[in-house]
């Protein structure tokens, strides 16, 4: 056991995060936490969010990518957005750069696969680590939670099931910003609770495109939005663009709601241009 803990470098009190689409109106989150505490009673459970839009794997993947780098080595991330629950889709347990991830094989871990410098993937098949009764509608409770909890408590990853080549895992295809002439085009990936519109356009992409020129953000044919450094640089109630805390372009309204102001949703197109 001492050798196992040294290998995994788990903290004295294991950290286990939850990211789901369960919402907060039902018992689902509480039940999953109960299972976790049954097998890892010392775990510190951190709720990333339970408000991922239902079955929206892409949104969950985006939020995971923005979250996990800020957690210490040894953290176990349980991610349950699983529209394929009850089917033959695989369940994965992943070790990546000292952190661990448990969830369905549906593309949700694509950012982890692309970023990791050290990566091991196992398919979760060791049924003696599952709950005694496994249904077809709640694998987050019956399979993923007990396995994630056991990993947090020190279970060797090799024991959850056979290794799996990462190229055999499902990789989601995410659109990237595209340069077309004098326009850098991207899309809205996420709308946060403030109504800020988070895009897939990075600061690096904008700066490379701008090449020292002043640029603006355009929505539709007529709406031109200035690129500023902070919300307060713009008048209250006015639109602005800026780089968010993850260095990606965001459209906002100072003390307002850009999503409502522009009537924009996830998937909507935005453009960066030097032409005003």
DODRENDO-729889 format. One record per residue (C-alpha): x, y, z; residue number from 1. Coordinates in pm, 1 decimal. Layout:
{{X,Y,Z},NUM}
...
// end
This chain:
{{0.0,0.0,0.0},1}
{{285.2,241.3,78.6},2}
{{440.2,169.3,-258.9},3}
{{103.4,227.2,-428.5},4}
{{47.0,565.3,-265.8},5}
{{399.7,678.4,-345.1},6}
{{351.1,584.5,-707.2},7}
{{23.5,777.0,-736.4},8}
{{140.8,1067.2,-519.1},9}
{{-208.7,1103.0,-377.3},10}
{{-263.7,1380.5,-122.6},11}
{{-340.9,1275.2,234.0},12}
{{-698.5,1381.8,174.6},13}
{{-793.2,1285.0,-181.7},14}
{{-969.6,1537.9,-402.4},15}
{{-1250.6,1421.7,-628.9},16}
{{-1429.4,1665.0,-860.6},17}
{{-1773.4,1628.6,-1014.6},18}
{{-1884.3,1771.0,-1348.7},19}
{{-2228.3,1659.0,-1463.9},20}
{{-2552.4,1754.5,-1637.0},21}
{{-2761.4,1630.4,-1342.2},22}
{{-2892.9,1971.7,-1239.9},23}
{{-2987.4,2051.1,-881.7},24}
{{-3358.3,1964.5,-870.1},25}
{{-3327.3,1588.4,-828.2},26}
{{-3145.0,1340.6,-606.3},27}
{{-2877.9,1246.5,-861.8},28}
{{-2590.3,1459.7,-731.3},29}
{{-2652.7,1362.7,-370.6},30}
{{-2671.5,992.8,-455.2},31}
{{-2341.1,1002.6,-645.7},32}
{{-2175.7,1178.4,-352.7},33}
{{-2311.4,913.4,-119.2},34}
{{-2153.0,639.7,-328.6},35}
{{-1822.5,826.5,-339.8},36}
{{-1814.5,867.7,36.5},37}
{{-1892.0,499.2,84.0},38}
{{-1568.1,401.2,-91.4},39}
{{-1359.0,711.5,-19.4},40}
{{-1487.3,849.8,312.3},41}
{{-1197.9,1094.9,343.0},42}
{{-1247.3,1246.1,-2.5},43}
{{-1291.8,1617.9,-49.0},44}
{{-1560.7,1647.7,-315.2},45}
{{-1545.7,1958.1,-533.0},46}
{{-1848.2,2043.8,-746.7},47}
{{-1728.0,2195.3,-1073.2},48}
{{-2082.5,2226.3,-1205.8},49}
{{-2397.2,2018.0,-1240.5},50}
{{-2558.0,2261.7,-1483.3},51}
{{-2407.2,2141.7,-1810.3},52}
{{-2690.3,2152.9,-2066.9},53}
{{-2844.6,1803.2,-2074.3},54}
{{-2651.3,1555.6,-2291.4},55}
{{-2422.5,1831.8,-2417.5},56}
{{-2088.5,1650.5,-2435.5},57}
{{-1919.4,1939.8,-2609.7},58}
{{-2011.1,2186.9,-2335.3},59}
{{-1889.9,1946.1,-2067.8},60}
{{-1562.5,1892.7,-2251.7},61}
{{-1513.5,2268.9,-2280.7},62}
{{-1572.0,2321.8,-1908.7},63}
{{-1344.0,2032.5,-1816.3},64}
{{-1065.0,2178.1,-2029.2},65}
{{-1096.4,2511.1,-1847.0},66}
{{-1100.4,2349.2,-1504.5},67}
{{-870.7,2053.2,-1452.0},68}
{{-533.3,2230.1,-1501.4},69}
{{-596.6,2419.3,-1176.3},70}
{{-613.4,2106.3,-960.5},71}
{{-317.9,1932.0,-795.3},72}
{{-163.1,1602.3,-892.1},73}
{{-361.2,1306.3,-765.7},74}
{{-699.8,1470.8,-820.1},75}
{{-969.6,1241.6,-961.1},76}
{{-1220.5,1402.5,-1198.4},77}
{{-1554.7,1227.4,-1240.9},78}
{{-1731.5,1358.1,-1551.4},79}
{{-2082.2,1231.2,-1618.8},80}
{{-2252.3,1366.2,-1928.1},81}
{{-2357.3,1040.8,-2083.0},82}
{{-2623.8,1039.2,-2354.7},83}
{{-2510.6,685.5,-2446.0},84}
{{-2581.3,540.8,-2101.0},85}
{{-2702.6,181.2,-2120.6},86}
{{-2545.5,118.5,-2460.7},87}
{{-2221.7,-59.6,-2550.2},88}
{{-2018.3,261.8,-2526.2},89}
{{-1708.4,217.6,-2312.3},90}
{{-1635.3,377.6,-1976.3},91}
{{-1283.2,512.3,-1937.8},92}
{{-1039.2,564.0,-1654.6},93}
{{-756.9,791.9,-1762.4},94}
{{-430.1,896.2,-1601.8},95}
{{-292.2,1217.3,-1750.9},96}
{{-0.6,1416.0,-1612.7},97}
{{-63.6,1298.2,-1258.5},98}
{{-440.4,1346.9,-1255.5},99}
{{-717.0,1092.1,-1309.2},100}
{{-1038.8,1104.9,-1509.6},101}
{{-1339.2,872.8,-1510.7},102}
{{-1629.0,903.4,-1752.5},103}
{{-1790.0,775.6,-2072.0},104}
{{-1598.0,728.6,-2395.3},105}
{{-1792.0,984.3,-2596.1},106}
{{-1532.4,1250.2,-2675.0},107}
{{-1562.5,1426.1,-2340.8},108}
{{-1192.1,1374.1,-2263.8},109}
{{-1064.9,1503.1,-2599.8},110}
{{-888.6,1809.8,-2447.3},111}
{{-712.9,1584.4,-2197.9},112}
{{-595.9,1351.1,-2474.4},113}
{{-463.0,1642.1,-2680.3},114}
{{-281.2,1821.7,-2398.5},115}
{{-132.3,1540.5,-2192.2},116}
{{239.1,1472.1,-2204.4},117}
{{193.4,1149.8,-2005.4},118}
{{-121.0,949.9,-2076.2},119}
{{-261.8,606.9,-1986.2},120}
{{-614.0,492.3,-2071.9},121}
{{-801.1,191.1,-1935.0},122}
{{-1147.2,63.6,-2016.3},123}
{{-1349.0,16.0,-1698.8},124}
{{-1463.4,-347.5,-1698.1},125}
{{-1381.4,-482.9,-1349.2},126}
{{-1739.6,-535.8,-1235.7},127}
{{-1642.1,-631.1,-879.6},128}
{{-1569.0,-259.9,-828.9},129}
{{-1921.0,-160.4,-939.0},130}
{{-2229.8,-143.2,-723.0},131}
{{-2392.2,-481.0,-672.5},132}
{{-2689.8,-388.2,-888.7},133}
{{-2611.7,-207.6,-1212.4},134}
{{-2898.5,-57.5,-1407.1},135}
{{-2913.0,85.3,-1757.8},136}
{{-2992.7,449.1,-1680.2},137}
{{-2748.8,563.2,-1408.2},138}
{{-2397.2,439.0,-1476.3},139}
{{-2266.7,753.1,-1306.7},140}
{{-2392.4,606.0,-978.9},141}
{{-2353.3,234.2,-1045.1},142}
{{-2014.5,218.0,-1220.8},143}
{{-1829.8,548.2,-1250.1},144}
{{-1873.2,680.2,-894.7},145}
{{-1748.8,366.1,-715.3},146}
{{-1453.0,333.4,-953.4},147}
{{-1359.8,701.7,-923.6},148}
{{-1388.4,682.3,-545.0},149}
{{-1168.4,373.0,-528.6},150}
{{-906.4,546.2,-742.1},151}
{{-915.7,843.6,-507.0},152}
{{-867.3,602.1,-216.5},153}
{{-555.3,456.1,-381.2},154}
{{-670.8,179.8,-617.4},155}
{{-413.2,104.3,-886.3},156}
{{-544.4,218.0,-1224.8},157}
{{-437.4,-111.6,-1383.4},158}
{{-700.1,-296.8,-1180.5},159}
{{-1006.2,-126.0,-1329.5},160}
{{-976.9,-303.1,-1664.9},161}
{{-757.0,-351.5,-1971.3},162}
{{-541.2,-80.9,-2123.9},163}
{{-679.5,92.6,-2427.8},164}
{{-484.6,279.7,-2698.8},165}
{{-579.5,643.6,-2691.9},166}
{{-635.9,640.7,-3067.9},167}
{{-915.2,386.9,-3011.0},168}
{{-1097.9,630.7,-2783.2},169}
{{-1358.0,863.2,-2928.3},170}
{{-1215.2,1203.8,-3011.2},171}
{{-1462.1,1485.4,-3059.9},172}
{{-1411.9,1716.0,-3355.6},173}
{{-1413.5,2076.8,-3244.7},174}
{{-1414.3,2360.1,-3493.1},175}
{{-1118.9,2595.7,-3469.3},176}
{{-1096.0,2960.1,-3567.6},177}
{{-1051.5,2997.2,-3942.0},178}
{{-880.2,3279.2,-4126.0},179}
{{-1046.3,3381.5,-4451.3},180}
{{-879.4,3680.0,-4611.3},181}
{{-911.2,3974.1,-4374.1},182}
{{-1144.3,3792.6,-4134.5},183}
{{-1074.6,3554.1,-3846.3},184}
{{-1394.1,3357.4,-3790.0},185}
{{-1489.8,3157.8,-3482.7},186}
{{-1793.1,3060.2,-3281.1},187}
{{-1955.5,3079.0,-2939.5},188}
{{-1866.8,2774.6,-2728.0},189}
{{-2026.6,2867.4,-2398.0},190}
{{-2255.6,3124.2,-2239.1},191}
{{-2174.2,3181.1,-1872.1},192}
{{-2417.1,3285.0,-1598.8},193}
{{-2341.3,3653.3,-1661.8},194}
{{-2443.9,3619.1,-2025.6},195}
{{-2085.2,3652.6,-2146.7},196}
{{-2025.0,3482.9,-2481.0},197}
{{-1711.1,3266.3,-2467.2},198}
{{-1556.8,3188.7,-2805.3},199}
{{-1307.3,2940.3,-2948.1},200}
{{-1075.7,3223.6,-3063.5},201}
{{-759.0,3250.0,-2857.5},202}
{{-554.1,3559.8,-2781.8},203}
{{-263.9,3404.3,-2972.4},204}
{{-479.5,3356.8,-3283.0},205}
{{-603.2,3716.7,-3267.2},206}
{{-255.4,3861.4,-3216.4},207}
{{-114.4,3654.2,-3502.1},208}
{{-400.8,3765.7,-3726.0},209}
{{-377.2,4131.0,-3622.2},210}
{{-1.6,4156.9,-3679.2},211}
{{4.7,4488.8,-3496.3},212}
{{-315.3,4624.6,-3647.4},213}
{{-612.2,4742.0,-3444.0},214}
{{-896.2,4492.0,-3470.2},215}
{{-1263.5,4480.4,-3379.6},216}
{{-1517.7,4202.7,-3334.5},217}
{{-1816.5,4180.2,-3566.4},218}
{{-2147.3,4006.5,-3507.0},219}
{{-2369.1,3980.5,-3810.6},220}
{{-2338.1,4247.4,-4075.9},221}
{{-2374.9,4563.5,-3869.8},222}
{{-2270.2,4516.4,-3507.7},223}
{{-1910.3,4623.1,-3443.7},224}
{{-1767.3,4561.0,-3097.3},225}
{{-1442.9,4718.0,-2969.4},226}
{{-1168.9,4493.0,-2827.9},227}
{{-1077.5,4630.5,-2483.9},228}
{{-875.5,4522.1,-2180.5},229}
{{-1144.7,4518.0,-1910.4},230}
{{-1520.2,4547.9,-1861.9},231}
{{-1488.9,4888.1,-1695.6},232}
{{-1324.4,5040.6,-2003.8},233}
{{-1666.0,5037.4,-2168.7},234}
{{-1967.1,5244.3,-2063.6},235}
{{-2225.2,5065.7,-1851.3},236}
{{-2472.2,4880.2,-2070.4},237}
{{-2246.5,4884.4,-2377.6},238}
{{-2097.0,4591.0,-2568.9},239}
{{-1728.8,4508.0,-2558.9},240}
{{-1491.2,4224.2,-2639.8},241}
{{-1195.9,4123.4,-2425.0},242}
{{-984.0,3822.1,-2338.1},243}
{{-1130.2,3607.7,-2061.8},244}
{{-942.2,3441.2,-1776.4},245}
{{-846.3,3156.7,-2011.5},246}
{{-705.9,3391.8,-2276.3},247}
{{-990.8,3341.7,-2522.4},248}
{{-1202.8,3609.3,-2683.0},249}
{{-1522.1,3691.2,-2496.6},250}
{{-1809.5,3922.0,-2585.7},251}
{{-1972.7,4098.2,-2291.1},252}
{{-2183.5,4391.3,-2181.3},253}
{{-2049.1,4600.5,-1896.8},254}
{{-2290.5,4518.3,-1611.5},255}
{{-2524.1,4356.3,-1861.7},256}
{{-2595.3,4037.2,-2054.6},257}
{{-2442.5,4000.3,-2400.0},258}
{{-2634.0,3681.2,-2481.5},259}
{{-2964.6,3862.4,-2431.7},260}
{{-2843.2,4184.3,-2592.8},261}
{{-2734.7,4005.6,-2909.9},262}
{{-2977.9,3713.5,-2896.8},263}
{{-2685.2,3476.0,-2947.3},264}
{{-2646.5,3114.1,-2841.3},265}
{{-2380.2,2843.0,-2851.1},266}
{{-2271.1,2778.6,-3209.2},267}
{{-2328.9,3134.3,-3332.0},268}
{{-2057.9,3282.9,-3551.8},269}
{{-1832.4,3572.8,-3455.6},270}
{{-1559.2,3741.9,-3657.7},271}
{{-1246.7,3941.4,-3585.8},272}
{{-1147.8,4193.4,-3850.8},273}
{{-923.9,4491.8,-3904.2},274}
{{-1193.6,4646.4,-4117.0},275}
{{-1428.7,4878.6,-3930.2},276}
// end
